[in-house]
Amino acid sequence: MFRSPARLFRVLAVAEAITWTLLIGALIARAVGAAPALVTIAGGIHGFVFLSYGATAVLLAFHQRWHVGVAVITVASAIIPYATIPMEIWLHRTGRLQGDWRMTETDDPRDRTWYDRTMRWFLHRPWVLAVLILIAIVAIFSILLQLGPPQLPGQ
């Protein structure tokens, strides 16, 4: 399914934009009298996809060897509704999503770093990587749920 980094990133960028639509729609529905539970459900779905997008952006930042600034802007694009779509287009057009998964070591000295070796190990075991990322996302999501929604001043 995700035979390339570009495909994985595109799916999550689009999913993140779709969940923004769900959340905004739920907020509008609540404002006109719908059940507040809609916002809770849409917010939960959006939060999970938001964290998944962020985790994928970090993974690809290491895999594709992006500069720190590119990685930060990519993760931050999830904060602005629908910005993940133009971000994906820009990353694609600038060649930052080019290539396949780097499964074998090359002559490039960057392939000898600890995180490149670790990433190759995980890429050969994608289910282990997926489960670890899922566990991390669930842990972060659970902590954020315990903290509760952000409070505006004066509330």
DSSP file (Angstrom, degrees, kcal/mol; ACC not computed):
  #  RESIDUE AA STRUCTURE BP1 BP2  ACC     N-H-->O    O-->H-N    N-H-->O    O-->H-N    TCO  KAPPA ALPHA  PHI   PSI    X-CA   Y-CA   Z-CA
    1    1 A M              0   0    0      0, 0.0     2,-0.7     0, 0.0     3,-0.2   0.000 360.0 360.0 360.0 -49.3    0.0    0.0    0.0
    2    2 A F        +     0   0    0      1,-0.2     6,-0.1     5,-0.1     7,-0.0  -0.574 360.0 154.0-109.8  68.1    2.7    2.5    1.0
    3    3 A R        +     0   0    0     -2,-0.7    98,-0.6    97,-0.0    -1,-0.2   0.584  66.8  34.1 -74.3  -9.7    5.4    1.4   -1.4
    4    4 A S  S  > S-     0   0    0     -3,-0.2     4,-1.8    96,-0.2     5,-0.2  -0.982  79.6-120.7-141.8 154.8    7.0    4.8   -1.4
    5    5 A P  H  > S+     0   0    0      0, 0.0     4,-2.5     0, 0.0     5,-0.2   0.872 113.5  58.6 -59.4 -36.0    7.4    7.7    1.1
    6    6 A A  H  > S+     0   0    0     91,-0.5     4,-2.5    93,-0.5     5,-0.2   0.902 105.0  48.9 -61.7 -41.5    5.5   10.0   -1.2
    7    7 A R  H  > S+     0   0    0      2,-0.2     4,-2.3     1,-0.2    -1,-0.2   0.927 111.6  48.2 -65.6 -45.8    2.4    7.7   -1.2
    8    8 A L  H  X S+     0   0    0     -4,-1.8     4,-2.0     1,-0.2    -2,-0.2   0.932 114.1  46.8 -59.8 -46.4    2.4    7.4    2.6
    9    9 A F  H  X S+     0   0    0     -4,-2.5     4,-2.6     1,-0.2    -2,-0.2   0.903 110.3  52.3 -65.6 -41.1    2.7   11.2    3.0
   10   10 A R  H  X S+     0   0    0     -4,-2.5     4,-2.4    -5,-0.2     5,-0.3   0.925 108.3  51.1 -60.8 -45.2    0.0   12.0    0.4
   11   11 A V  H  X S+     0   0    0     -4,-2.3     4,-2.5     1,-0.2    -1,-0.2   0.927 114.4  43.0 -59.6 -45.8   -2.5    9.7    2.2
   12   12 A L  H  X S+     0   0    0     -4,-2.0     4,-2.4     2,-0.2    -1,-0.2   0.855 111.2  54.3 -72.1 -33.5   -1.9   11.3    5.5
   13   13 A A  H  X S+     0   0    0     -4,-2.6     4,-1.6     2,-0.2    -2,-0.2   0.921 113.8  42.3 -63.9 -42.9   -1.8   14.9    4.1
   14   14 A V  H  X S+     0   0    0     -4,-2.4     4,-2.5     2,-0.2    -2,-0.2   0.910 113.5  52.1 -69.4 -42.5   -5.3   14.3    2.5
   15   15 A A  H  X S+     0   0    0     -4,-2.5     4,-2.4    -5,-0.3    -2,-0.2   0.894 107.9  52.5 -60.7 -39.5   -6.6   12.5    5.6
   16   16 A E  H  X S+     0   0    0     -4,-2.4     4,-1.5     1,-0.2    -1,-0.2   0.902 110.3  47.5 -64.0 -40.8   -5.5   15.4    7.8
   17   17 A A  H  X S+     0   0    0     -4,-1.6     4,-1.7     2,-0.2    -2,-0.2   0.897 110.8  52.0 -66.8 -40.1   -7.4   17.9    5.5
   18   18 A I  H  X S+     0   0    0     -4,-2.5     4,-2.0     1,-0.2    -2,-0.2   0.910 108.4  50.4 -63.0 -41.6  -10.5   15.7    5.6
   19   19 A T  H  X S+     0   0    0     -4,-2.4     4,-2.5     1,-0.2    -1,-0.2   0.808 104.5  58.1 -70.4 -26.6  -10.5   15.5    9.4
   20   20 A W  H  X S+     0   0    0     -4,-1.5     4,-3.0     2,-0.2     5,-0.3   0.924 106.0  50.5 -61.5 -42.4  -10.2   19.3    9.5
   21   21 A T  H  X S+     0   0    0     -4,-1.7     4,-2.7     1,-0.2    -2,-0.2   0.922 110.0  49.6 -61.4 -44.2  -13.4   19.4    7.5
   22   22 A L  H  X S+     0   0    0     -4,-2.0     4,-2.3     2,-0.2    -1,-0.2   0.931 113.8  45.5 -59.4 -46.0  -15.1   17.0    9.9
   23   23 A L  H  X S+     0   0    0     -4,-2.5     4,-2.3    19,-0.3    -2,-0.2   0.934 114.4  46.3 -66.1 -46.5  -14.0   19.1   12.9
   24   24 A I  H  X S+     0   0    0     -4,-3.0     4,-2.3     1,-0.2    -1,-0.2   0.917 113.4  50.6 -62.4 -42.6  -15.0   22.5   11.3
   25   25 A G  H  X S+     0   0    0     -4,-2.7     4,-2.6    -5,-0.3    -1,-0.2   0.897 110.2  49.7 -60.6 -41.2  -18.3   20.9   10.3
   26   26 A A  H  X S+     0   0    0     -4,-2.3     4,-2.5    -5,-0.2    13,-0.3   0.887 109.7  51.1 -66.4 -38.8  -18.9   19.6   13.8
   27   27 A L  H  X S+     0   0    0     -4,-2.3     4,-1.8     2,-0.2    -2,-0.2   0.908 112.4  46.2 -64.2 -41.5  -18.1   23.1   15.3
   28   28 A I  H  X S+     0   0    0     -4,-2.3     4,-1.3     2,-0.2    -2,-0.2   0.922 112.1  51.2 -65.6 -43.9  -20.6   24.7   12.9
   29   29 A A  H  <>S+     0   0    0     -4,-2.6     5,-2.9     1,-0.2     3,-0.4   0.904 109.6  50.0 -60.9 -41.6  -23.2   22.1   13.7
   30   30 A R  H ><5S+     0   0    0     -4,-2.5     3,-1.4     1,-0.2    -1,-0.2   0.882 106.2  56.8 -63.6 -37.6  -22.8   22.6   17.4
   31   31 A A  H 3<5S+     0   0    0     -4,-1.8    -1,-0.2     1,-0.3    -2,-0.2   0.786 108.8  46.5 -65.6 -26.7  -23.2   26.4   17.0
   32   32 A V  T 3<5S-     0   0    0     -4,-1.3    -1,-0.3    -3,-0.4    -2,-0.2   0.249 134.9 -81.1-101.8  13.3  -26.5   25.9   15.3
   33   33 A G  T < 5S+     0   0    0     -3,-1.4    -3,-0.2     1,-0.3    -2,-0.1   0.462  80.0 138.5 112.6   0.3  -27.8   23.4   17.9
   34   34 A A      < -     0   0    0     -5,-2.9    -1,-0.3    -6,-0.2    -8,-0.0  -0.263  66.6 -74.5 -72.7 166.7  -26.4   20.0   17.2
   35   35 A A    >   -     0   0    0      1,-0.1     3,-1.7     2,-0.0     4,-0.4  -0.357  33.3-133.3 -63.5 134.8  -25.2   17.7   20.0
   36   36 A P  T >> S+     0   0    0      0, 0.0     4,-1.4     0, 0.0     3,-0.9   0.719  99.5  78.5 -61.5 -19.7  -21.8   18.7   21.4
   37   37 A A  H 3> S+     0   0    0      1,-0.2     4,-2.6     2,-0.2     5,-0.2   0.790  81.3  67.4 -60.9 -26.5  -20.8   15.1   21.2
   38   38 A L  H <> S+     0   0    0     -3,-1.7     4,-2.8     1,-0.2     5,-0.3   0.901 100.2  48.0 -59.4 -40.1  -20.2   15.7   17.4
   39   39 A V  H <> S+     0   0    0     -3,-0.9     4,-2.8    -4,-0.4     5,-0.2   0.890 110.4  52.0 -68.0 -38.9  -17.3   18.0   18.3
   40   40 A T  H  X S+     0   0    0     -4,-1.4     4,-2.0     2,-0.2    -2,-0.2   0.929 114.4  42.2 -62.1 -45.1  -15.9   15.4   20.7
   41   41 A I  H  X S+     0   0    0     -4,-2.6     4,-2.3     2,-0.2    -2,-0.2   0.953 118.7  43.3 -67.9 -50.6  -16.0   12.6   18.0
   42   42 A A  H  X S+     0   0    0     -4,-2.8     4,-2.8     1,-0.2   -19,-0.3   0.888 114.4  52.0 -63.7 -38.4  -14.7   14.8   15.2
   43   43 A G  H  X S+     0   0    0     -4,-2.8     4,-2.7    -5,-0.3    -1,-0.2   0.888 109.3  49.7 -65.3 -39.0  -12.0   16.3   17.4
   44   44 A G  H  X S+     0   0    0     -4,-2.0     4,-2.1    -5,-0.2    -2,-0.2   0.921 112.9  46.0 -64.7 -44.1  -10.9   12.9   18.5
   45   45 A I  H  X S+     0   0    0     -4,-2.3     4,-2.3     2,-0.2     5,-0.2   0.938 115.3  47.1 -63.7 -46.5  -10.6   11.6   14.9
   46   46 A H  H  X S+     0   0    0     -4,-2.8     4,-3.0   -27,-0.2    -2,-0.2   0.917 110.6  52.4 -62.4 -43.0   -8.8   14.8   13.9
   47   47 A G  H  X S+     0   0    0     -4,-2.7     4,-2.3     1,-0.2    -1,-0.2   0.904 109.9  48.3 -60.2 -42.4   -6.4   14.6   16.8
   48   48 A F  H  X S+     0   0    0     -4,-2.1     4,-2.0     2,-0.2    -1,-0.2   0.928 115.3  43.3 -64.9 -45.1   -5.5   11.1   16.0
   49   49 A V  H  X S+     0   0    0     -4,-2.3     4,-2.8     2,-0.2    -2,-0.2   0.881 111.2  56.3 -68.7 -37.0   -4.9   11.8   12.3
   50   50 A F  H  X S+     0   0    0     -4,-3.0     4,-2.3    -5,-0.2    -2,-0.2   0.934 110.5  43.9 -57.3 -48.5   -3.0   15.1   13.3
   51   51 A L  H  X S+     0   0    0     -4,-2.3     4,-2.6     2,-0.2    -1,-0.2   0.873 112.5  52.8 -66.5 -36.6   -0.6   13.1   15.4
   52   52 A S  H  X S+     0   0    0     -4,-2.0     4,-2.3     2,-0.2    -2,-0.2   0.911 109.6  48.9 -64.2 -42.3   -0.2   10.5   12.7
   53   53 A Y  H  X S+     0   0    0     -4,-2.8     4,-2.6     2,-0.2    -2,-0.2   0.931 111.9  48.9 -61.2 -46.2    0.6   13.1   10.2
   54   54 A G  H  X S+     0   0    0     -4,-2.3     4,-2.1     1,-0.2    -2,-0.2   0.915 111.3  48.8 -61.6 -43.8    3.2   14.7   12.5
   55   55 A A  H  X S+     0   0    0     -4,-2.6     4,-2.4     1,-0.2    -1,-0.2   0.898 112.5  48.8 -63.1 -40.2    4.8   11.3   13.3
   56   56 A T  H  X S+     0   0    0     -4,-2.3     4,-2.9     2,-0.2     5,-0.2   0.892 108.6  53.4 -67.0 -39.6    5.0   10.5    9.5
   57   57 A A  H  X S+     0   0    0     -4,-2.6     4,-2.0     2,-0.2    -2,-0.2   0.904 110.8  46.8 -61.8 -40.8    6.5   14.0    8.8
   58   58 A V  H  X S+     0   0    0     -4,-2.1     4,-1.8     2,-0.2    -2,-0.2   0.929 112.2  50.3 -66.4 -45.0    9.2   13.3   11.4
   59   59 A L  H  X S+     0   0    0     -4,-2.4     4,-2.6     1,-0.2    -2,-0.2   0.934 114.3  44.1 -57.0 -47.6    9.8    9.8   10.0
   60   60 A L  H  X S+     0   0    0     -4,-2.9     4,-3.3     1,-0.2     6,-0.3   0.811 105.3  62.3 -71.3 -28.8   10.1   11.2    6.5
   61   61 A A  H  <>S+     0   0    0     -4,-2.0     5,-2.1    -5,-0.2     4,-0.4   0.918 112.4  37.8 -60.4 -42.1   12.3   14.1    7.6
   62   62 A F  H  <5S+     0   0    0     -4,-1.8     3,-0.4     3,-0.2    -2,-0.2   0.934 119.8  47.2 -71.5 -46.6   14.9   11.5    8.7
   63   63 A H  H  <5S+     0   0    0     -4,-2.6    -2,-0.2     1,-0.2    -3,-0.2   0.914 119.8  37.0 -63.5 -44.5   14.3    9.2    5.8
   64   64 A Q  T  <5S-     0   0    0     -4,-3.3    -1,-0.2    -5,-0.1    -2,-0.2   0.471 107.7-124.5 -88.8  -1.9   14.4   11.8    3.1
   65   65 A R  T   5 +     0   0    0     -3,-0.4    -3,-0.2    -4,-0.4    -4,-0.1   0.924  42.8 179.1  59.4  49.2   17.2   13.8    4.9
   66   66 A W      < -     0   0    0     -5,-2.1    -1,-0.1    -6,-0.3     2,-0.1  -0.436  33.6-103.3 -75.2 154.4   15.3   17.0    5.0
   67   67 A H     >  -     0   0    0     -2,-0.1     4,-2.1     1,-0.1     3,-0.3  -0.410  35.6-108.2 -69.0 156.3   16.8   20.1    6.7
   68   68 A V  H  > S+     0   0    0      1,-0.2     4,-2.7     2,-0.2     5,-0.2   0.881 119.1  56.5 -56.3 -40.7   15.4   20.9   10.1
   69   69 A G  H  > S+     0   0    0      1,-0.2     4,-2.4     2,-0.2    -1,-0.2   0.897 106.7  48.5 -60.1 -41.9   13.5   23.9    8.8
   70   70 A V  H  > S+     0   0    0     -3,-0.3     4,-2.3     2,-0.2    -1,-0.2   0.916 112.2  49.7 -64.1 -42.9   11.7   21.8    6.2
   71   71 A A  H  X S+     0   0    0     -4,-2.1     4,-2.5     2,-0.2     5,-0.2   0.922 111.6  47.8 -62.4 -44.7   10.7   19.3    8.8
   72   72 A V  H  X S+     0   0    0     -4,-2.7     4,-2.8     1,-0.2    -2,-0.2   0.923 113.2  47.3 -63.9 -44.8    9.4   21.9   11.2
   73   73 A I  H  X S+     0   0    0     -4,-2.4     4,-1.5     2,-0.2    -1,-0.2   0.887 111.4  52.3 -64.3 -38.2    7.4   23.6    8.5
   74   74 A T  H  < S+     0   0    0     -4,-2.3     4,-0.4     2,-0.2     3,-0.2   0.939 113.3  42.4 -64.4 -46.9    6.0   20.3    7.4
   75   75 A V  H >< S+     0   0    0     -4,-2.5     3,-1.5     1,-0.2     4,-0.2   0.928 113.8  52.9 -64.0 -44.1    4.9   19.4   10.9
   76   76 A A  H >X S+     0   0    0     -4,-2.8     3,-1.9     1,-0.3     4,-0.6   0.745  91.4  75.6 -64.8 -23.6    3.5   22.9   11.5
   77   77 A S  T 3< S+     0   0    0     -4,-1.5     3,-0.4     1,-0.3     6,-0.4   0.747  84.6  65.8 -62.2 -21.1    1.4   22.7    8.3
   78   78 A A  T <4 S+     0   0    0     -3,-1.5    -1,-0.3    -4,-0.4    -2,-0.2   0.700  90.9  64.1 -72.8 -17.7   -1.0   20.5   10.2
   79   79 A I  T <4 S+     0   0    0     -3,-1.9    -1,-0.2    -4,-0.2    -2,-0.2   0.826  93.3  67.0 -75.0 -31.3   -1.9   23.4   12.5
   80   80 A I  S >< S-     0   0    0     -4,-0.6     3,-2.2    -3,-0.4     4,-0.4  -0.800 101.4-104.5 -93.5 124.2   -3.4   25.5    9.7
   81   81 A P  T 3  S-     0   0    0      0, 0.0   -64,-0.1     0, 0.0    -2,-0.1  -0.208  98.3  -4.1 -52.3 129.8   -6.6   24.0    8.2
   82   82 A Y  T >  S+     0   0    0    -66,-0.1     3,-0.9    -4,-0.1   -65,-0.1   0.443  94.7 119.9  70.3   4.3   -5.9   22.4    4.8
   83   83 A A  T <>  +     0   0    0     -3,-2.2     4,-1.9    -6,-0.4    -5,-0.2   0.680  59.4  73.2 -73.4 -15.7   -2.3   23.5    4.7
   84   84 A T  H 3> S+     0   0    0     -4,-0.4     4,-2.2    -7,-0.3    -1,-0.2   0.807  91.2  58.2 -68.4 -26.4   -1.1   19.9    4.5
   85   85 A I  H <> S+     0   0    0     -3,-0.9     4,-2.2     2,-0.2    -1,-0.2   0.972 109.8  39.7 -69.4 -53.9   -2.3   19.6    0.8
   86   86 A P  H  > S+     0   0    0      0, 0.0     4,-2.7     0, 0.0    -1,-0.2   0.859 114.6  56.4 -63.5 -30.6   -0.2   22.5   -0.5
   87   87 A M  H  X S+     0   0    0     -4,-1.9     4,-2.8     2,-0.2     5,-0.2   0.933 107.6  47.3 -63.4 -44.4    2.7   21.3    1.7
   88   88 A E  H  X S+     0   0    0     -4,-2.2     4,-2.3     2,-0.2    -1,-0.2   0.908 112.4  49.9 -62.6 -42.0    2.5   17.9    0.1
   89   89 A I  H  X S+     0   0    0     -4,-2.2     4,-2.9     2,-0.2    -2,-0.2   0.925 112.5  47.3 -62.3 -44.7    2.4   19.5   -3.4
   90   90 A W  H  X S+     0   0    0     -4,-2.7     4,-2.1     2,-0.2     6,-0.3   0.924 112.1  48.9 -63.9 -45.2    5.5   21.6   -2.6
   91   91 A L  H  <>S+     0   0    0     -4,-2.8     5,-2.1     1,-0.2     6,-0.8   0.897 114.3  47.1 -61.6 -39.3    7.4   18.7   -1.1
   92   92 A H  H ><5S+     0   0    0     -4,-2.3     3,-1.4    -5,-0.2    -2,-0.2   0.943 112.6  47.8 -66.5 -48.1    6.6   16.7   -4.2
   93   93 A R  H 3<5S+     0   0    0     -4,-2.9    -2,-0.2     1,-0.3    -1,-0.2   0.807 111.4  50.8 -65.4 -30.2    7.5   19.5   -6.7
   94   94 A T  T 3<5S-     0   0    0     -4,-2.1    -1,-0.3    -5,-0.2    -2,-0.2   0.382 115.9-114.1 -90.3   5.6   10.8   20.2   -5.0
   95   95 A G  T X 5S+     0   0    0     -3,-1.4     3,-1.0    -4,-0.2    -3,-0.2   0.591  79.1 127.2  78.9  10.8   11.8   16.5   -5.0
   96   96 A R  T 3 <S+     0   0    0     -5,-2.1    -4,-0.2    -6,-0.3    -5,-0.1   0.578  76.9  44.7 -79.1  -8.3   11.7   16.1   -1.3
   97   97 A L  T 3  S+     0   0    0     -6,-0.8   -91,-0.5    -5,-0.2    -1,-0.2   0.224  89.1 126.3-112.5  11.5    9.4   13.0   -1.6
   98   98 A Q    <   +     0   0    0     -3,-1.0     2,-0.0    -7,-0.2    -6,-0.0  -0.324  48.7  26.4 -72.5 150.0   11.3   11.4   -4.4
   99   99 A G  S    S-     0   0    0     -2,-0.0   -93,-0.5   -95,-0.0     2,-0.1  -0.090  80.5 -74.8  96.0 170.7   12.6    7.9   -4.3
  100  100 A D        -     0   0    0      1,-0.2     2,-0.2   -96,-0.2   -96,-0.2  -0.356  64.9 -66.3 -94.5 178.3   11.7    4.6   -2.7
  101  101 A W        -     0   0    0    -98,-0.6     2,-1.4    -2,-0.1    -1,-0.2  -0.491  51.4-121.0 -64.1 135.2   12.3    3.5    0.8
  102  102 A R        +     0   0    0     -2,-0.2    21,-0.1     1,-0.2    -1,-0.1  -0.663  47.9 159.6 -83.5  93.3   16.0    3.2    1.5
  103  103 A M        +     0   0    0     -2,-1.4     2,-0.3    20,-0.1    -1,-0.2   0.645  55.6  46.8 -92.5 -18.0   16.2   -0.5    2.5
  104  104 A T  S    S-     0   0    0     -3,-0.2     2,-0.2     0, 0.0    -1,-0.0  -0.916  85.9-105.4-128.4 153.6   19.9   -1.1    1.8
  105  105 A E        -     0   0    0     -2,-0.3     2,-0.2     2,-0.0    -2,-0.1  -0.511  36.9-167.6 -75.1 141.7   23.1    0.7    2.8
  106  106 A T        -     0   0    0      2,-0.3     5,-0.1    -2,-0.2    -1,-0.0  -0.490  41.5 -90.5-114.2-172.8   24.8    2.6    0.0
  107  107 A D  S    S+     0   0    0     -2,-0.2     5,-0.1     3,-0.0    -2,-0.0   0.595  90.4 114.2 -76.1 -10.4   28.3    4.2   -0.3
  108  108 A D    >   -     0   0    0      1,-0.2     3,-2.0     2,-0.1    -2,-0.3  -0.453  68.7-140.1 -62.9 125.1   26.8    7.4    1.0
  109  109 A P  G >  S+     0   0    0      0, 0.0     3,-1.6     0, 0.0    -1,-0.2   0.755  99.2  68.7 -61.0 -22.9   28.4    8.1    4.4
  110  110 A R  G >  S+     0   0    0      1,-0.3     3,-1.2     2,-0.2     6,-0.2   0.735  86.4  68.7 -67.6 -20.4   25.1    9.3    5.7
  111  111 A D  G <  S+     0   0    0     -3,-2.0    -1,-0.3     1,-0.2    -3,-0.1   0.541  90.2  64.0 -73.5  -5.5   23.8    5.7    5.5
  112  112 A R  G <  S+     0   0    0     -3,-1.6    -1,-0.2    -4,-0.2    -2,-0.2   0.374  75.0 113.6-101.1   4.4   26.2    4.7    8.3
  113  113 A T  S <> S-     0   0    0     -3,-1.2     4,-2.1     1,-0.1     5,-0.2  -0.366  78.6-114.1 -72.5 158.0   24.5    6.9   11.0
  114  114 A W  H  > S+     0   0    0      1,-0.2     4,-2.3     2,-0.2     5,-0.2   0.880 115.7  50.0 -61.2 -38.6   22.8    5.1   13.9
  115  115 A Y  H  > S+     0   0    0      2,-0.2     4,-2.5     1,-0.2    -1,-0.2   0.820 107.9  52.5 -75.6 -27.4   19.3    6.3   12.8
  116  116 A D  H  > S+     0   0    0     -6,-0.2     4,-2.4     2,-0.2    -1,-0.2   0.919 111.8  46.2 -69.3 -42.1   19.8    5.2    9.2
  117  117 A R  H  X S+     0   0    0     -4,-2.1     4,-2.1     2,-0.2    -2,-0.2   0.924 115.2  47.3 -63.0 -43.1   20.7    1.7   10.3
  118  118 A T  H  X S+     0   0    0     -4,-2.3     4,-2.3    -5,-0.2    -2,-0.2   0.913 111.1  51.0 -64.3 -42.6   17.8    1.7   12.8
  119  119 A M  H  X S+     0   0    0     -4,-2.5     4,-2.8     1,-0.2    -1,-0.2   0.914 109.1  50.3 -63.0 -42.0   15.4    2.9   10.1
  120  120 A R  H  X S+     0   0    0     -4,-2.4     4,-1.5     2,-0.2    -1,-0.2   0.905 108.7  53.1 -61.9 -40.2   16.5    0.3    7.7
  121  121 A W  H  < S+     0   0    0     -4,-2.1     4,-0.4     1,-0.2     3,-0.3   0.940 113.4  43.0 -59.1 -47.0   16.0   -2.4   10.4
  122  122 A F  H >< S+     0   0    0     -4,-2.3     3,-1.2     1,-0.2     7,-0.5   0.867 108.4  58.0 -68.1 -36.6   12.4   -1.1   10.9
  123  123 A L  H 3< S+     0   0    0     -4,-2.8    -1,-0.2     1,-0.3    -2,-0.2   0.793 103.8  53.1 -65.9 -25.8   11.7   -0.7    7.2
  124  124 A H  T 3< S+     0   0    0     -4,-1.5    -1,-0.3    -3,-0.3    -2,-0.2   0.622 117.0  40.2 -78.7 -12.9   12.5   -4.4    6.8
  125  125 A R  S X> S+     0   0    0     -3,-1.2     4,-1.8    -4,-0.4     3,-0.8  -0.583  72.0 167.1-130.5  67.7    9.9   -5.0    9.6
  126  126 A P  H 3> S+     0   0    0      0, 0.0     4,-2.9     0, 0.0     5,-0.2   0.795  73.6  57.6 -61.2 -30.1    7.1   -2.5    8.7
  127  127 A W  H 3> S+     0   0    0      2,-0.2     4,-2.4     1,-0.2     5,-0.2   0.890 106.0  49.9 -68.1 -36.4    4.6   -4.0   11.1
  128  128 A V  H <> S+     0   0    0     -3,-0.8     4,-2.5     2,-0.2    -1,-0.2   0.936 113.1  46.9 -64.1 -45.3    6.9   -3.5   14.0
  129  129 A L  H  X S+     0   0    0     -4,-1.8     4,-2.7    -7,-0.5     5,-0.2   0.929 112.6  49.4 -60.6 -46.4    7.4    0.1   12.9
  130  130 A A  H  X S+     0   0    0     -4,-2.9     4,-2.5     1,-0.2    -1,-0.2   0.905 111.8  48.5 -61.4 -42.4    3.7    0.6   12.5
  131  131 A V  H  X S+     0   0    0     -4,-2.4     4,-2.7     2,-0.2    -1,-0.2   0.917 112.3  48.5 -66.2 -42.7    2.9   -0.8   15.9
  132  132 A L  H  X S+     0   0    0     -4,-2.5     4,-2.3     2,-0.2    -2,-0.2   0.918 113.2  46.7 -64.3 -42.9    5.5    1.3   17.6
  133  133 A I  H  X S+     0   0    0     -4,-2.7     4,-2.6     2,-0.2    -2,-0.2   0.920 112.7  50.7 -63.9 -41.9    4.3    4.5   15.9
  134  134 A L  H  X S+     0   0    0     -4,-2.5     4,-2.8    -5,-0.2    -2,-0.2   0.913 109.8  49.9 -61.7 -43.0    0.8    3.6   16.8
  135  135 A I  H  X S+     0   0    0     -4,-2.7     4,-2.5     2,-0.2    -1,-0.2   0.919 111.8  48.6 -61.4 -43.4    1.7    3.0   20.4
  136  136 A A  H  X S+     0   0    0     -4,-2.3     4,-2.5     2,-0.2    -2,-0.2   0.913 112.7  47.8 -63.5 -42.5    3.5    6.4   20.6
  137  137 A I  H  X S+     0   0    0     -4,-2.6     4,-2.9     2,-0.2    -2,-0.2   0.921 112.5  48.5 -65.2 -43.9    0.5    8.1   19.0
  138  138 A V  H  X S+     0   0    0     -4,-2.8     4,-2.7     2,-0.2    -2,-0.2   0.907 111.6  50.5 -63.0 -41.2   -2.0    6.5   21.3
  139  139 A A  H  X S+     0   0    0     -4,-2.5     4,-2.2    -5,-0.2    -2,-0.2   0.945 114.1  43.2 -62.1 -48.0    0.2    7.4   24.3
  140  140 A I  H  X S+     0   0    0     -4,-2.5     4,-2.5     1,-0.2    -2,-0.2   0.918 114.5  51.0 -63.1 -43.1    0.4   11.0   23.3
  141  141 A F  H  X S+     0   0    0     -4,-2.9     4,-2.3     1,-0.2    -2,-0.2   0.906 110.0  50.0 -60.9 -42.7   -3.3   11.1   22.4
  142  142 A S  H  X S+     0   0    0     -4,-2.7     4,-2.0     2,-0.2    -1,-0.2   0.903 110.4  49.5 -63.8 -42.3   -4.1    9.7   25.9
  143  143 A I  H  X S+     0   0    0     -4,-2.2     4,-1.9     1,-0.2    -2,-0.2   0.925 111.5  49.0 -62.5 -44.3   -2.0   12.2   27.6
  144  144 A L  H  X S+     0   0    0     -4,-2.5     4,-1.5     1,-0.2    -2,-0.2   0.878 109.1  52.7 -64.8 -36.8   -3.6   15.0   25.7
  145  145 A L  H  < S+     0   0    0     -4,-2.3    -1,-0.2     1,-0.2    -2,-0.2   0.889 108.3  51.2 -64.0 -38.0   -7.1   13.7   26.5
  146  146 A Q  H  < S+     0   0    0     -4,-2.0    -2,-0.2     1,-0.2    -1,-0.2   0.869 108.4  51.6 -66.4 -35.9   -6.2   13.7   30.2
  147  147 A L  H  < S-     0   0    0     -4,-1.9    -1,-0.2    -5,-0.1    -2,-0.2   0.804 106.4-145.0 -69.6 -29.1   -5.0   17.3   29.9
  148  148 A G     <  -     0   0    0     -4,-1.5    -1,-0.1    -5,-0.2    -2,-0.1  -0.132  32.4 -38.1  87.9 173.7   -8.3   18.2   28.3
  149  149 A P  S    S-     0   0    0      0, 0.0     2,-0.0     0, 0.0    -4,-0.0  -0.275  74.9 -87.5 -69.6 157.2   -9.2   20.8   25.6
  150  150 A P        -     0   0    0      0, 0.0     2,-0.5     0, 0.0    -2,-0.0  -0.374  42.6-136.3 -64.2 143.2   -7.4   24.1   25.6
  151  151 A Q        -     0   0    0     -3,-0.1     3,-0.1    -2,-0.0    -3,-0.0  -0.872   8.5-134.9-105.2 132.4   -9.0   26.8   27.7
  152  152 A L    >   -     0   0    0     -2,-0.5     3,-1.7     1,-0.1     0, 0.0  -0.527  41.3 -86.2 -77.9 150.4   -9.4   30.3   26.5
  153  153 A P  T 3  S+     0   0    0      0, 0.0    -1,-0.1     0, 0.0     0, 0.0  -0.317 116.0  26.3 -57.1 137.2   -8.6   33.1   29.0
  154  154 A G  T 3         0   0    0     -3,-0.1    -2,-0.0     1,-0.0    -3,-0.0   0.479 360.0 360.0  88.6   3.6  -11.5   33.9   31.2
  155  155 A Q    <         0   0    0     -3,-1.7    -3,-0.0     0, 0.0    -1,-0.0   0.448 360.0 360.0 -97.4 360.0  -13.1   30.5   31.0
